[in-house]
Amino acid sequence: MSKISQILSILSFIISASMLGGAYFGYKYVTSPQLKNRVMNEILGNVQQMIPKMLDNQIRRINTFINKSAWKLN
């Protein structure tokens, strides 16, 4: 019976140590400058793709508004 409790104790230590190590390296990865740079580059890339579409839509809306206003004035 003591042999089983020793094995379970060792397994418990291994599991706890691996979780602690995983949490440490996960924290280091999440707070690293490389991850920050990669996320910022991806966000900026997505925003740069969205801006021309948004500007085109706004220009169309403004032109439509101006054209409708011009017709109402005449």
Secondary structure, DSSP 8 states (H G I E B T S, - for coil): -HHHHHHHHHHHHHHHHHHHHHHHHHHHHHT-HHHHHHHHHHHHHHHHHHHHHHHHHHHHHHHHHHHHHHHHH-
